[in-house]
Amino acid sequence: MKLILLSGGSGKRLWPLSNDSRSKQFLKVLKDKEGNLQSMVQLVWGQIERAGLAQSTIIATGKAQEDMIKSQLENQAGFIIEPCRRDTFPAIALAASYLYSVQNSNMDEVVSILPVDPYVDDAFFDRVKDLEKVIQQSEAQLALIGVSPTYPSSKYGYIVPKQVKNTRNYFSVNRFTEKPTETEAASLIKDGALWNCGVFAFKLGYILSILEEKGLPTDYNELLKRYEMLPKISFDYEVVEKTQDIVVLPYDGYWKDLGTWNTLTEEMATSQIGKGVISEDSKNVHLINELDIPVTVLGTSNLVVAASPDGILVSDKEASPRIKELVGEFDNRPMYEERRWGWYRVLDYTKLTEDKEVLTKRIGVQAGKNLSYQLHDYRDEVWTIIKGEGEFIFNDELKLVRSGDVLQVKSGDKHAIRAITDLEIIEVQTGSQLIEEDIVRLYMTWEDIQTNVLSVKKA
């Protein structure tokens, strides 16, 4: 069986810690067994390893999240990178074409699809493994996992099975009901309905046949070329609702969607992360502060207070799910991002004139990691090394740099840096287009830079 983890989302429901590049699955607010902070994706990957599924797992994600997920998982997983965001049907289609034409998987290979951020116990992944047997035994086109509800919730979709007694551990699906009222949900639960947790499986050939019916290529490279033209539509709407033969496998263990501040804080092992103080008379308060200034909560209760370079949220916990409605129109660039080499934080942005902007960043490069050999078309940069030592290549020349050094990079200058020890840099950008897309990467790894730049220079 192959397992595809889908990693996407814009992160609006957990603003301001989450943004387009750092969605909820990357927030390090949960604790592992050693007491270290970890993200949801790190938690899930550990469970996948314990279930023996790591070697058969591929993560499908977009360019905006590529660096962060690779950094958090330390490049342990296989990846499929979507060239642009197109929703779950195109993402699953791309993954299926990859398994077929790149990995040469058999048409009868069972493929399971799983969100990258379920909050579950380890037994859930044993149930995921059972999907392979269910597909083979039932000969259904799709097999889903349905969670036994613990209360009548209006937040989830429901799977209503056919009321047919059988000796198997799965049931045929009668219909789906999406986010009913609590009264309707209670009635559905009496009828044996299950929460739809977005986990399902199919034989590879089934999805490939759908692509062929739509006139879409099953070859991975060909589908990549046409990816931007694929419709933005979910797998539920495009496939599940049009599939006749579906079965559901019940799961009665722990499952929770940590998609809002009130549900996430219920599972946090600590009420405070970062600088600040919560007064003793403040009850049921969670403070998450990524800023270098302290935040104080005094004499108030039932709050979540979250502060990051992207903004500050103070919200009643029950009201916190409404944050998406308020920040949905925010279109500011992310002020903090994790990358494969470390992280950066935007400290200041100023627009001086119509064609001149100034952006100041604090950049951290982990020891042994490097920025790519690159150049910019529309901006100049001044780097001030404030911590550590590194190797700096400037227009094919190598030199050692350390704390206190100031480096000037003009538009068109080729440059890269590798951290010998943990490096921190204050970078001041000036130019007409201060966007992350203004970058031409010549070589990514330090080995390639040494081979293609330094060795040629020596020769």
N, C-alpha and C positions, 0 to 999 in steps of 0.2 A: 504494500500500500504506500502511496505517496501522500504527503501532507503539505498543503499549501496554506501558509499563514498570510492573511491580508492585513497590511498595515497602511492605513490612510487616515482621513479625518482632518478637519481644520482646527480643532481644538477650542472652539468658541465656548463650550459649556464649562470649561475649566480655566477661562480667562481670569487673571492675566498671566498665569504661569504657562499656559499652553498657547501656541500660535500655529501658523501654517506649517512651520518646520518642526515644532516641538509639540506634537499632539499629546493627549492624555497618557498614552502608553509609555511615554518617555520621562514622565515626571518621577523623580526619585523621592517618593514620600512613604513608601512601604519599607518594612525592615525584614532582612533575612534572618536565618537562625543564629547568626553571629552578631546580630544587632546592627549591621551595616545597612544604610539606606539603599534601596534598589527600586527600579522602575517596574511597571507591569510587564513590559516585554522581557526584562531580565528574569522576573519571577516565572513567567510562562516558559521561557527557554530552559530554565532549570528543570521544570516539570517534564518537558519534552525529553530532555536527556535522561531523566530517571525512568521514563516510560520506554526507553530504547528506540525512540523515533527520530532522534537528531539526524542520523545519516540519510533518512528519507524525506527530510523536511526542506522546503524552499520557501523563502519569504518574498512576497510580491509587494513592492512599494514604489513610490514615486521619487523623482529626482530630489525633491525638496527634503525628503526624509532619509535619503540614502546615507549620507555621512553620519547622521546621528545614530541610526540603527546599527550600522557597521561598527561604530565606536562603542556603543553599549554592549554589543555582543562579541566584540573583539574579533570580528570577521570569522566567527565560528560557523555561521550558516551559509547556505547557498542563497543567491539572490536573483530575482528578476526585476529589472528596473523599468517602470513604465516611463516613456518619454514625456507624457503629460497626463493630467488627471482626467479620467473618463468614467468613473464609477465602477461598480463591482462586476458587471457582466464583461466589459472589455478586459478587465484585469484577470478574470478567471479564464477567459478565452486565450489571452496571451500566455498564461501559465500552462494551459492545456497544449497549446502549440509548441511550447518549449519542451514539455515532457515527450511529446510525440516526435518532433523533428530534430531536437538537439540531444536528448537523453535516450532516444529510440525506445521509449516505453511501449509495451504491448497495448493493443486496443482494448484488451480485457483488464488492464491495470485499473485497480480501484483508486480513485483520487478523493481525498477528504479535504474539505475547505473549512477553515477555522479563523475567526477573528484573532488578531495578535494579542488581545488584551482581556481574555476572560478571567474573572477572579473565581477560581474553583479549587477544590482539593485534588490531590494527585489521582484519586480514583476516576476522575472525569476522563483522563487520558486513556485509561483502560477501556472506558466506554467508547471513546473515539476509535480505538483499535477494533472494537466489536463491529464497527460499521462495515468493514471489509467482508466479514462473514454474512452480515445481513444482506448486503447487495448480492452476494453470490447465492444465498439460499432463497431469497425472495424473488430474484430476477426482476426487481423493480428498477425503474429508470433513475429514481432518486431515493436516498435514505437520509432521514433527518434525525437529529437528537432533540428530544423534547424534555424540558426540565419539569419535574413535578412541582406545581406552584405551592408556595407556602402562605400566600394571602392573595386576595383578589386585587391585582394591580392593573391600573389603566396605562402603565408605562410600556408594557410589552405586547408583542403579538402572540396569538394563541394558535396552537395546532389542535384541531378537533379530530380525533381518530374515529374510525367507524366502530360502532359498538358490536363487534363480532368476537365472541369468545374463541380463543385458540390456545394451543399449547406452546406457541412460539413466544419469544420475548419482544416481538415488535408487532405493530398494528398498521393496517392500511389507513391512509389519511382521507378523511371525508372533506374537510374544508379548512380554510385559514380565516382568522378574524384578527384584524389589525387594531391594536390599542382601543379596546372597548371601554365603556364606562365601568366603574367598580361594580355596579349592580349587574351589568351584563357579564363581567368577568366572573362574579360569584356563580352565576348560572352556568357558565361555560365549565368552570371547575367541577361542578356537580355532574356534568356530562363527561367528565374524564379528560378535559382539555389540558394541554401542556404548554408551558412557555416556549416560544420559539427563540432559541439562543443563537441562531445563525450558523449552526454547524450542520453540514450535510456532505453526502458522498455520492459518487456516480462512477460508472465505468468510463474510461477515457474516450472510448469510441462514441459514447452518447453525445458528449459535448462537441466532438469533432464533426459528427453528423449534422448538428445544428449549424455549425459554421459553414459547412458545405451547402446546406439548404439556403443560407443567407448570401451565398456567393462570396464568402470570406475565405482567405487562404488558411490552410492548416499548417503551413510552413512558418516557423517562428520569425525568420528574417523578413519574409514578405508581409506578415501581419504587422511587424514593427513599422514598416514603411507606410502602412495605411492606418496606423493607430490613431492619429489625430483626427481622422475622418469617421471613426467609429462613433455611434450614438452614445451620449451620456445617459446610461440607463442601468438600473440595478439588476442583478441576477434574479432576484425575486420576481420582478415584473417581466423580464425578458424570457425566463426559463421556467421557474418554479410554478408560476400561475398558469402556464400553458402545458404543463406536464400532467398526464393523466394517472400514471402509475407511480405513486409515492407511498413510502412506508415511514414510520417513525419509531425510533428506539427510545423508550423512556429512560430517564436518569433521575434518581431520587436523592442524589447527594447535594453538596453545597454548590451554589452558583449565584453570582451576583454581578450586575453591571455597574462598574464604578465610573459612570459617565457624568455624574454631577458632583458638586462639592459636598452636598449632604451625604451621599452614599460613599464617597471616597473617604471623608473624615471618619465615618463609622469604622473603617478598617485600618486607619492609621494607628501605629503602635505608640505614637507620642502626640501630645496636643500642641507641641511647639517645635518648629524647625526654623532656625535662623535667629537673628538678634531681636530681643524684645522682652517684654514682661507682661504676664497675664495676672491680674490681681486675684487674690484668694476668693473674693466675692463674685468673680466672673465665672459662671458655671457653663459647662458644655460649650466652650470656646476653643476653636482651633486657629492657631496663628502660623502661617507659612510665609517667611520673609526671606527673599533672595537679595535684598538690598544691604548695603554696608551701614545703613543708619538704623537705630533701634525703633521698634514699633511698640507702643504701650496700649494695652486694653484694660480699661478701668471701669469697674462697677456695672458691667453689662453682660448679658448671657445669650446663649443659643446663637452664636455668631461664627462665621468663618471670615477671617481677615487674611487676605493674600496680597503680597506685594512683590513685584518684579520690575525689571527695567521697562516692561511693556505697560505697566499701570498698577493701580491699587484698587482692590475690591474690599468693601465692607458690606456684608450681607447677612440677613437672617438666614439660618440654614434651610428652613423650609422654602424660602423664597429663592434660594440660590439657583435652581434650575432655570429660572427666567432670565439669567444673565445672557443667554444666547440671543434673546430678543433685543436686548439693549445694545450689545456690542457687534451685532451682525453686520452693521454698516461700517464698522471700523476697518480702515484699509491701510493702517500704518505698517511699515516694514517691521519684521521681528527685531527686537532690541537685544535678544540673547539667543545664541545658537550653539549647539555642540557640533563639532566636526570630527572627521576621522583622525585629525591630528591634535585635537584639543577643543578649544572653545573661544568665542569672542563675545564681548558685551559692548554695545554702543553707549558711549558716555555723553555725547553731545552732537546735535545736528543744527546747523544754521544755514539759511539761504541768504547770502549777502546781496546778490543781484540776480537778474533773470538768468544769467549764464554762469554763475559762480556759487558753489555750495561748499560747505566745510563740514566734515564728519570726523568725529574722534572715536576711536575704538580702543579697548583694552583687550589684548589677544594673549591667550595662553597656549603654548605649544609643549606637549608632553615630551619628556626625554626620549630620544630615539626616533621621534616622529618628525615629519617635514611638511612644509608647504610646497606645493607644486612649483616647477619652473615655469614662470608665467610672465605676462605683460598686460598692460592696460592701455586702452585707446583714449579715454576721456578724463583721466585723473592723474595727478601727481600725489606722491606719498612721502611723508617723513616718519621714519621709525625711530623711536627712542627705546633702547633696551633697558628695562628697569630691573630685570632679574635673570640670573643664569648665564650660561655660555652656549654658543652655537657656531655653526659654519654657515657663512653667507656667500651665495654666488650672485655676482652682479655682472651682467653682460659677459658671461663665460669666465670671469675671474673669481677665484675662491679666496676668502679670508676668514679668520677667526674673529668673532665678536663677543662682547661680554657686557655686563651691566654698566651703563653710563655712555655707551657708544650711540652715536646718532647717524642714521643712514638715510640718504636722500634718493628717492626713486622717481624719475620723471616718466611721463606717459611714453610708452614704447620701450622702456628699459626692461630687459629680461632679468628676473630675480627669483631667488628661492632661499629658504633658510631651513636648517635642520638643528634641532635642539640636542646639544650634548647633555646638558642637565635641563630640568624644567625651565622653560623660557617664558618671560612675560614682556610684552611689547606695548607701548603706547603708539598707536598709528593715527596720524592726522592726514586725512584725504582732502584734497582741494580739486575742484574741476566742475564740469558742466553736467555730468551724469554720474552721480555717486550711487550706483546700483551694483548688486552682487553679480549681475550678468555681464558687467564690463570686465571680462577676464578672458584671456587667451592662454589656455594651459598647453605648454609644449611637452613637458614630461611630468608624470605623476610621482613615481618612486625615486628615492635617492639613488638606487642602483642604476636606473635608466639615465638619470642626470649625469652620474659619474661616467657611464659608458658613452653616452652620446654627446656630452658637452666637455667634461674635463679631460677625458682620454683623447678626444680630437684636438683639444687645445694643446695638450702636451706633445702630440705628434707634429 
